[in-house]
Amino acid sequence: MAARTPVTFTDDDPTTAGADALVVGAAKQDGSVSLLPGSGLSDEAATALQEALVAVGAEGGAEEVTRLTGVAGIAAPLVVVVGVAGRGPAPRTEQLRRAAGAAARALTGRGSAVFALGQQDRQEAVAVAEGVALGAYTYAEQHGVGKSGTAKIGLARASVTGVSGEEAAAAQAEVEALVAGVCYARDLVNTPPNLLYPESFADDVVRRAGEAGVEVEVWDPERLDAEGCGGIIGVGQGSARGPRLVTLRYTPAGASKHLALVGKGITFDSGGLCLKPGASMVTMKMDMGGAAACAAATLAIAELGLPVQVTAYLCLAENMTGDLAQRPGDVVTMRGGRTVEIINTDAEGRLVMADGLALATEQQPDAIVDVATLTGACIVALGERTMGVMGNDDELRDTLVRLGTESGDTAWALPMPEEIRPTLDSPVADLKHTGERSAGAMVAATFLQEFVGTRGEGEEARQIPWAHLDIAGPAFNEKSAWGYHPKGGTGAGVRPLVALARSLAG
């Protein structure tokens, strides 16, 4: 579970606040460092701080952290000046979010801090608060197992300037729900795979859903077999720990839209009989990041009380090499009756997702979004910090790209060229689950699209709007922490899903 820092909003004067530290923002302008306007500092404090920054050679570069003590006119004994990028593709809210996260990480172990980075309105203040809370995240333990000793919490408490009164209460509730969701997804991804497997994953979600008032149903292997979910069964049959399908249902009164979510939940991926190299398995506890995002987003949407119906399908399996592991050349029957020829057992995620998409289609939602750590090809194409977005509906795809980037999960649209589909033809089944080696992310999405059905009847029938988020790169940070992203699980995908639900709710 995460060690979380409580963050509140305040309209107190930052120069006189009785905190252990004051955090302000700076940027490089015309070759020199300058404090961001709007921090609320007195002229005396701003002048003293500006002179101190010049004296120590601060440059105000993105996420640069400068610590100063004894600054005239400021009551806090420590002043932390963090660089805020002034240019680049990231929106200003995201630049503030990252800067706040970098400062929060630098204050690990401190008692309290006031953040006055220069946020100009409620939206920017909320972004700063999110950055603080997410930057201060520390994975402590799950199921009673973790590092020896007590995990350090980033900050005992923090407050953010710029919002007050009733607006502050609403903003705080929004931040708490979103941060709790992202941290839950991070916790799940960070949990060791001997502790988080399909059954224990399902049990944890059942407990959380009960607390949130969200209906939940779990299908065990026998039920999955009876329901014709050959993709999930096939991937999970090589493990002594059987697969599960968890369905979450949030059905608020007055909802006029229905959003279906499908999450890839491979709790450990050995590659199956097409075994991965040993070094490639080290991080494969993160291969359930899509299911973690869908579960966490559904709970956050419920916590926020958004008036949109959400049904989430968590497709959980462990891809192992046991006696019954599926083989290349096997043919499996998916939910809905279509048959698939298995080519590479390490392309297992799309198989469990296909069953989830078929189930989601049966509910006839207004939109379906799936989230998966699906392909290394997406990392090759877009790097480790950007998720790829594909789909059958340009408006939905582009909306998720925009909402993802605005909320902090940088996204980029990828095409699904028509020439890819013929590469999935099979002589022994309706289709095979891999095609050409090139354009691997788009090949996987093209396979998934085959299991998205239609709404309406006859000439009125149209394919349900669907988008696929490939979070293989941003779901897990193997390198050093940056901004508000810790080392390990990041919670990628949660915020775009919540933002989409909010937009559907109007």
Sequence and secondary structure as in RCSB ss.txt:
>XXXX:A:sequence
MAARTPVTFTDDDPTTAGADALVVGAAKQDGSVSLLPGSGLSDEAATALQEALVAVGAEGGAEEVTRLTGVAGIA
APLVVVVGVAGRGPAPRTEQLRRAAGAAARALTGRGSAVFALGQQDRQEAVAVAEGVALGAYTYAEQHGVGKSGT
AKIGLARASVTGVSGEEAAAAQAEVEALVAGVCYARDLVNTPPNLLYPESFADDVVRRAGEAGVEVEVWDPERLD
AEGCGGIIGVGQGSARGPRLVTLRYTPAGASKHLALVGKGITFDSGGLCLKPGASMVTMKMDMGGAAACAAATLA
IAELGLPVQVTAYLCLAENMTGDLAQRPGDVVTMRGGRTVEIINTDAEGRLVMADGLALATEQQPDAIVDVATLT
GACIVALGERTMGVMGNDDELRDTLVRLGTESGDTAWALPMPEEIRPTLDSPVADLKHTGERSAGAMVAATFLQE
FVGTRGEGEEARQIPWAHLDIAGPAFNEKSAWGYHPKGGTGAGVRPLVALARSLAG
>XXXX:A:secstr
 EE   EEEE S TTT   SEEEEEEEEETTEEEE TTS   HHHHHHHHHHHHHHT    TT EEEEES TT  
SSEEEEEE   SSSS HHHHHHHHHHHHHHHTTTEEEEEEES   SHHHHHHHHHHHHHHT EE EETTEESSS 
   SEEEEEEES  HHHHHHHHHHHHHHHHHHHHHHHHHHS TTT  HHHHHHHHHHHHHHHT EEEEE HHHHH
HTT HHHHHHHTTSSS  EEEEEEE  TT   EEEEEEEEEEEE  TTS   HHHHTTGGGGGHHHHHHHHHHHH
HHHHT SSEEEEEEEEEEE   TT   TT EEE TTS EEE   TT  HHHHHHHHHHHHHHT  SEEEEEE   
HHHHHHH SS EEEEES HHHHHHHHHHHHHHT  EEE    GGGGGGG  SSSSEES   STTHHHHHHHHHHT
T  EESSGGG EE  EEEEE TTTTEE S  BTTB SEE  TTHHHHHHHHHHHH 
